[in-house]
């Protein structure tokens, strides 16, 4: 199975507008720190496969713990909530 990583690109005109605003170019002719920061924060890049993996691993850990220790988890929850609910749990 091959996973291809795609990247959304902004139009060149939009990218140029974000990085080369008047007054934000340093002495070497490159965009200044503020312009680079705005361009980086405005980019559409992200680590979606990483977040999906973290979410699936977390769900797997919860399911595994629940399968092994469901009675203990329910007892801990009931003991924690009893003082707030007047012991009616």
C-alpha positions as CSV (number, residue, x, y, z in Angstrom):
1,X,0.0,0.0,0.0
2,X,1.4,3.4,-1.0
3,X,0.4,6.5,0.8
4,X,0.9,9.7,-1.2
5,X,1.2,13.0,0.7
6,X,-0.5,15.8,-1.1
7,X,0.0,19.5,-0.4
8,X,-2.4,22.2,-1.2
9,X,-0.8,25.2,-3.0
10,X,-1.9,28.7,-2.8
11,X,-1.9,30.7,-6.0
12,X,1.4,32.4,-6.7
13,X,-0.2,35.8,-6.7
14,X,-1.7,35.2,-3.2
15,X,1.6,33.9,-1.9
16,X,3.5,36.9,-3.2
17,X,1.0,39.2,-1.6
18,X,1.5,37.6,1.7
19,X,5.3,37.7,1.6
20,X,6.2,40.9,0.0
21,X,4.2,43.7,1.5
22,X,5.7,47.2,1.3
23,X,7.9,48.1,4.2
24,X,8.4,44.4,5.2
25,X,11.5,43.8,3.1
26,X,14.9,43.8,4.9
27,X,18.2,45.2,3.5
28,X,19.0,42.1,1.5
29,X,15.8,42.3,-0.4
30,X,14.2,39.3,1.3
31,X,10.9,39.4,3.2
32,X,11.3,40.5,6.8
33,X,10.5,38.4,9.8
34,X,6.9,39.6,10.1
35,X,6.2,38.8,6.4
36,X,7.7,35.3,6.7
37,X,5.7,34.7,10.0
38,X,2.4,35.8,8.3
39,X,3.2,33.6,5.3
40,X,4.0,30.6,7.5
41,X,0.9,31.0,9.7
42,X,-1.3,31.4,6.6
43,X,-0.1,28.3,4.9
44,X,-2.5,25.3,4.6
45,X,0.1,22.7,5.5
46,X,-0.7,20.3,8.3
47,X,0.1,16.8,9.6
48,X,-3.3,15.1,9.1
49,X,-1.9,11.5,9.0
50,X,-0.1,12.2,12.3
51,X,-3.3,13.4,14.0
52,X,-5.3,10.5,12.6
53,X,-2.7,8.1,14.0
54,X,-2.7,9.7,17.4
55,X,-6.5,9.6,17.5
56,X,-6.7,5.9,16.5
57,X,-4.0,5.0,19.0
58,X,-5.8,6.8,21.8
59,X,-9.1,5.1,20.9
60,X,-7.3,1.7,20.8
61,X,-5.8,2.3,24.3
62,X,-9.2,3.3,25.7
63,X,-10.9,0.2,24.2
64,X,-8.1,-2.1,25.5
65,X,-8.3,-0.6,29.0
66,X,-12.1,-0.8,29.1
67,X,-12.0,-4.5,28.0
68,X,-9.5,-5.4,30.7
69,X,-10.7,-3.2,33.6
70,X,-14.3,-2.2,33.0
71,X,-15.5,-3.2,36.4
72,X,-12.7,-1.2,38.2
73,X,-13.2,1.8,36.0
74,X,-17.0,1.9,36.7
75,X,-16.2,1.5,40.5
76,X,-13.7,4.4,40.4
77,X,-16.2,6.6,38.6
78,X,-19.0,5.7,41.1
79,X,-16.8,6.4,44.1
80,X,-15.7,9.7,42.6
81,X,-19.2,10.9,41.9
82,X,-20.9,9.6,45.1
83,X,-20.0,12.7,47.2
84,X,-21.5,15.0,44.7
85,X,-24.7,13.0,44.1
86,X,-25.4,12.2,47.7
87,X,-24.4,8.6,47.4
88,X,-27.3,7.8,45.0
89,X,-25.1,6.2,42.4
